[in-house]
Amino acid sequence: MAYQSIEVRKLTPTIGAEIFGVDLAQPLGNQQFQEVHDALMDNLVVFFRDQKMTIDQHKDFGRRFGPLHVHPNAPIAFKDHPEILVIKADEKSKHVAGEEWHSDVSCDVEPPMGSILYLTEVPPNGGDTLFANTYRAYETLSEPIKRMLQGLTALHDSSKAHYYRVKATDRDDIKFPNAEHPVVRTHPVTGRQGLYVNRGFTLRIPQLKRNESDALLEMLYRHLETPEFQCRFKWQANSVAFWDNRCAQHHAMFDYFPNRRYGHRVTVCGDKPFYRPA
Ligand code: SIN
């Protein structure tokens, strides 16, 4: 794809690209917006370096792509900005958000389309984020397995991923949503099909017996974790990652304890996952 207003350098042939020539603190013109959007559709996750954004500028960038999502059960760190999810680890942390492969908040009936993470403090080394291409995961399955998956749904539950948040918040609107989604999801923009089950949130496949569901999900998770479907992003302070939750999963490496890592995530609302035969 030819870009006029940005430069796009792929990290791998399969997933991930760095974008140059954009200042995310400034409102994006129509052409830049369209090209950033196209680069996201092409690469599933895009990265920007050396950005300086206020909370409002971060939210404004997110709003170009859709209404902003409020996490159902994370603590609200900024009363006036409930859309800001704080991503933080320090010498007290026993775990971090996103340590398991997942697609953000897939337990929502309408899970977020994308997430925009802006880290302002990073550990001296470690703390990378891994991303995986769920289209490739689906496309590389054998035909009989693809045919079997096409009729199945899966239950996703927030309490699997966020059980530890019960005590971590005093929110009175806290919710632990659950939802049933197709195992194979058609992307609403690209029309491509991808696997939509993840270790973080998926509980089981209700059409199958428990042992069948466990075995099939474990096979799919391992397949999704194939290194060839992945890229790995090395953060610097003031880097931004913007991923498409409809066709990418991610995994936050917690290998830097007791060092500090801090940032804000803005999450863009999405729509109800559906499956449409190719
Ligand atoms: C997340 O949004 O799942 C966290 C990702 C990260 O901290 O790298």
Residues whose N, C-alpha, C, O or C-beta is under 5 A from the ligand:
A	BS01	SIN	I87 A97 G98 T129 A252
